[in-house]
Amino acid sequence: MSSVTMDQVPELDDAPSGSSVTTPVYHIEICQSPSSTAKGNIIKEHVLGLLHRQKVAYGDFVLTEFDDPFLHEHVKSVALCDSDLSGSNRQTIDLCGRQLRLHVFQLQEDGPGMEELDEEDLAAATHWLLPARDLHGMWDSLVFDEDVKGQLLNYATTTLLFSDKQVDSNVITWNKVILLHGPPGTGKTSLCKALAQKLVVRLSDRYSYGQLIEINSHSLFSKWFSESGKLVMKMFQKIQELIDDQEAIVFVLIDEVESLTSARKSAMSGSEPSDAIRVVNALLTQLDQIKRHPNVMILTTSNVTGAIDLAFVDRADIKQYIGPPSPAAIFKIFHSCISELMRVDIISPAQQLLDLRGLEAMRFMENDATKSSLMLRDIANKAHGLSGRTLRKLPFIAHAMFIQSASVTLEEFLVALGQGVERQFQEREDLTKE
């Protein structure tokens, strides 16, 4: 992988060193074809020519068809990403300017592997090589009401800056630990994986590839207590081996980290052997040790906010609540789903679907151009309270339950989507009756 900027400004840096004014930076992510062996710098030169011919953009875009034979052979896509996170309110983006950052990367085609310790029946961790094909596009699919994604990218920027400048960690401390907490189904784990993937792409000039180790917390904090922390040590020995490779950036993901709390509470109350608390203490000690390395970040999630171990909370630099999506976020989720179904011709693309900005520009007045979009907004309002995980499944459920046709109109699909929302709430009510 290769990443070269037009003016050689460090990656993720939104302003020149010493500047008091933040200059918006726009990232161009170039996905190189799996079979291509072309040099990143050469690919970049051709992409710059493409961007100069296009001259301007009006927000994010993805190009997959090219008039340049070289790009056609060596590049799968060219994408302007996260322009809404740049801090700029400008509508027009100059593609010939010096505020562009270009990143060339190749997706790893293999899926995740399993890390097993001492021939245990349950895998200790899932191991991803990044950037992974399975995670491609996940970042863009996640919709939040707050600027969570931008804040996490800014956090990574400062982490790298402080490490590069060799800030004395005894004077100013940072632990490289992120904690995302909130109810199930809100996208916490997906955001952790997507962040790891995004940073590997953005830092491709610094690191050749990425590693993501997803620790199986249920097995680690319940099944292995009798092993006196031995398997925890073995797990982190393997992680340390990955960190020792300076060509790689390593992400350690601990899902449902509240398991730490239940383990310590059970041990202290006497319902679990004292071995349990030694396991948890060993884990915290290992996290404290690996944070010293510049090429590692610890990503954690919790579904039970009030049950998170205080010893761990103190270690988290960011403690971000991820709640259920608002009606506006639900609209964006449904809008992206419908756009995808239009792309593959399941929904007839003959009718345009406006986004919220378009509706606002039309003052939410109903006419032929806004009728479908207003209908979708009403459905989004009715879907408020459903989890992000459920919302992403609803277009499929709506088609399976109420359409079952290879091609439908937008209006027909919206009717089915509304029925799907009603069905979800009815199912929830039925479950509570039982």
N, C-alpha and C positions, 0 to 999 in steps of 0.2 A: 504494500500500500504506500501511497505517497500523498503528501499534502503540501502545496507550495502556495503562498499567498502572493497577490500581485505586488504588494509593497513590503513583503517580508516582515510583517508585524506578527508577534507571537499569536498562536492559536487562541481562540476564544476571547482575545483581548479586544474590547470595543472602543478603545481610545489609545492614541499614541502615548508613549511614556512621557510624563510631565505635562500632559495636556489637561487643562481644567474643563474642557468642553467634551462631552461624550459624543463621539462620531458614530452614527449608526453603522453597524457591520452586517452584511448579508452573506449567508453561507450557501455555497453551491456544492452540493454533494453529487459526486460522479461515480455511479456504480459501473465498474469495469466488468466486461463479460468474463465468465468463468474460464474460458479457454484462452483468453488474451494474455500475451506475455509482453505487451507494449509497456514502455517506461511511463511512469506517472507524469513526468514533466512534458513528454511529447503529447500525451492525452490532454493535458492541461492547455497546451498551446492551441490545439484544435478546438477545445471547448471555448477558449477565449475568443477565437475567431467566430464561433457560433453566437456567443453572447453579443459581440460587437455588431454582428449583422442584425440581431434582434433589437439592439439598442436600449429598449426600456421594458420594464415589467410592471404589473399592477398587483403585486402580491405573489404568493407562492405559486409555482408551476412545476410541472413534470414533463419533460420531453423524452419521447421514446422513438421518434422517427427523425432521421437526420439526412440532410442533403450532402453532407460530407462523407464520402466512402470510408474514410478512416474511422470516423466515429461509428458509422453503421456496422463496421466489423468488430470494433474493440469496446464499445460502450453500450450498456443496456439502458441506462437512463441518465439524464441530467436534471437535477431538481434544485430549485431555489426553495430553501426550507426556513421555516420559523421567522419569516419577515415580520410577523406580528409580535415577536419577542425582542425586536431590535431596539425598541424604545423610540422609534420614529413614527410620527403620524403622517408622514408623507405618503401620498397615494402612488406616486410614480417613483420607480426605482431605476436609477441609472446603471445599466449593465456594462457601461464603458468606464465607469469610475473606479477609484482606487479603494473603495470600501468593501470590495468583494473578497471572500476567503474561499478558496477552492480546495476540495478534499476528494482524493481518488481512493477508492476502496474496492475490494473484491469480497463477495459474500462466501462464507464457508458453507458448503453444500451439506455436510454431514450434520445429523441431528445431535442431540445431547447424549453424553455417555453417563454411566453410573459409576460412582466410587463406592466400593465395598471394603469393609474392614473386617479382617479375621473371619472371612467366609460367613458373615451374618446373613440371615435370610432377607433382611430389609436393607436397602441401599442407604448408605450414610449421607450421600450427597449426589446431586446432579451436576455434571460438568459440561459447560458450553465453551466452545471456541468461537470467539467473536471477531468481526461481525457475522452473525449467523443468518442464514436465509430464513429460518423459522421466525426470527424476530424482526425481519425487515418490514417496515411500515407500521409497526406497533406504536411507535412514538406519535405519529400523526393521527392515529385512530383514537388516542386518549384525549378526552375533553374535560376540562375542569373549570369551575367558576372563577377561581383565583388564578393568578399567574404562577402556579406551582412549578410548571416546567421551566419557566424563565429563571425562577429563584434557584432551582437546583443547578442549572447551568452556571449561574453566577457563583454559587457555592463552589463548584468545581474549579472555576477560574481562580478564585481566591486561594483555594487549597494549593493549586499549582504555583501560583505566584509566591506564596509564603515559603513553599518548599524550595523553589528556584533561588529565592533571595536568601535562603538559609536563615530565616527568622528563628531566633532562639526559642525553642518550645518550652523552656523553663520560665521564660518571661511572658510569652503569649502562647496559650495552649489551644490546640485544635486536635480533635480525635479522629477525624475522617469517618465519622459515624452519622448516618442519616436514619431517623426513625419516622416512618409514616404510620399513622394510627387512625382508626375509624371503623365503622361497621363493615361487615363482609360485603364483597361484591362491588366495591367502589373503585377498584383498579389499582390498589396499592402495590401488589406484587407485579402486575404488568408494568406499572410505572418504574419500579426498580429495574426490571429487565430492560425496558426501553431506554432508560437513562444510561445503563451500562453500554448498550449498543450504540447510542448516540455519541457518547464520549469516546468510544473506540474510533468511530468515524472521524470525529472532530479532531482527535489527537493523533491521527495517522502519521503525521510527520515526526512525532515524538516516539510513538510505540508501534511496532510492526503488527501487533495483533493484541487481542484481549482474551482474558479468561474470566468466566463467571462460574463460581462455585455456589450452588444453592444447597445449603445444609438442610437436611431433613430433621427439623427440630423435634418432631414427635418421637422419632426413634432415638435421637440423641439424649432427650431429657426424660425418657421413661424406661425404655428397654435396657439401656446400658448402665444404669446406676450402679449395678453390682460390680462393674469393671473398674471402680475407683478412679475414674477419669482417664484411664489408660487409652481408651479409644478416642477420647477427645484430643489427647496429645497427639495420637497418630494422625487424626484428621488435620490438625494444624501443622504437623510436620509436612504433610503433602502440600498444604497451602503455602508453606514457607518455601518449598522447592519451586513452586510457580512464581512466587514473588522474587526469588533470587535471579530469575531471568529478567534482566533489565530491558529486554526488547518487548516485554509484555506489561500491560496494565491489568491488574487483578481486582475483581469485584467479588466480595463475599456476601451472599444474600442469606439472611436468617429470617425465614417466614414465621409468623406467629411467635414472636419473641417473648410473649407473655408466659410461654412455657417455663422460662427462667424463674418467674415469680412463683408459680405454683410449685415448682420443685423446691425452692428455698423455703417457702412457707410450710410445705409438707414436712420437710426435714426438721425445721425448727419446732414444729408442733409434735414431732415424734411419730407421725404416721408414715414416714419414709425413713430408711436407714441414713445414718450420718454420711454415708458414701455420696448421697445425692447432692448435698451441699458442696462437697468437695468437687464434684463434676462441674457444677455451675461456677464455682470460684475459679476452677481451672480454665473454663471458657472465658471468663472475664479477664483473667490474667493474659491469656493468649491474644485477646483483642487488644489489650494494652501494649503488647509487645510488637505486633505487626503494624500498628499505626505509625511506627517510626519510619517505615519505608515510604518513599514518595510515590510509588507505583501501586498503591492499594487503597481501596475504599470499601467501607462496610455499609451495607444496605439492609435495613431491617423493617419489618412490618408488625403490627399488632391489631387484632380485632377487638380487644378488650382494654380500652384506654385506662380504666382505673386499676387494672391488675398488673401494669408494667412495673417491673422491679426498679426501685429507685436508684439502686447502684448502677443499673444500666442506663436509666434516664439521664443521670449525671454525665454519662459518657457521650451522649448524643449531641452533636453540634446543632442539628436541626431536628425539631420535633413538630412535624407538619400534620395537621388534621386533614384527612380526606373524607369528606362527607358525601351523601347522596347528591346527584346532580340536580341543579335547579331547572325549571322549565326552559330557560334559555339554553342551557347546556344540553338538555334532552333534545331540543329542536336541532342543535348542531349534530348530535349523534344520529338522529333519524335522517337528517339531510345527507350526511355522508353515506349512510346505508343505501338510501334511495339512489344517490349518484352512482354507487357501485353497481346496483341492479340495472341502472340505465346503461352503464358502460358495457355490460354483458348482454344487453337487449332483452332482459327479462321484463323490465318496464320500458314501454315505448318512450324513447327520448324526444318525441315530437313536441312535448310541452315543457317549457322552462319552469324550474323551481327556484324561486328567489330565496336568498338567505335573509337573516334578520336585518342586515344593513339595507338590503334592497327594499324590504317591507317598510322599514323606517323612512326611507327616502320617498316611498309612495304614501306615507302617512297612514299606513295600515288600512287604506281604503279598499273596499272590495270591488274588483273589476275582473275582466277576463285574464289579465296578466297576474293578478295576485290571488285569485280564488283558491288555487291548490295550495299555495304557500300559507295562506291564512288557515286553511283546513288542517295543515300539518301543525301549525302553531297551537290550534285548539287541542289536537291529539297530544301534543307535548305537555300542555297544561294538565290534561287528564292523567298523564303518565307520571306526574310528579309523585315521588315516594317510592318508585321502583329503583332497584339498584342498576348500576351501569352494566353489570354482567347480564341482567335480565333484559335491559334495553337493547343490547347488541344481539340477543337471540330473537327478539320480537319480530323483525322482518321475516326471518325464517319461519317462525311459528305462524305468523299471519298468512304467509303463502301456503304452508302445509295444511292449515286448518280451514282456510276460507277461500282459497283460489285454486291451487293444483292445476294451473295452466302454464304452458311454456312461455306465454307472453301476455301481458296485461297492460292496460292503460294506467296512467298515473292516478287518475281518479278512482279506478277500481282498486288499486293497491292501497290507497289511503283509507278507503272504506274498510278494507280487510285489516289494515294496521290498527284502526280504531277499535275494531272488534277484538283484535288480539290484546290490546290494552285492557279492555273490559274483562276478557277471559283471565288475565293474570290476577287481577284484583279478586275475581270470583274464586279462583283456585286458592288464593291466599286465605280468603274467608272460610272456604271449605276445610282447609287444613286446621284452622283454629277451632272449628267445631269438633273435630276429632280429639 
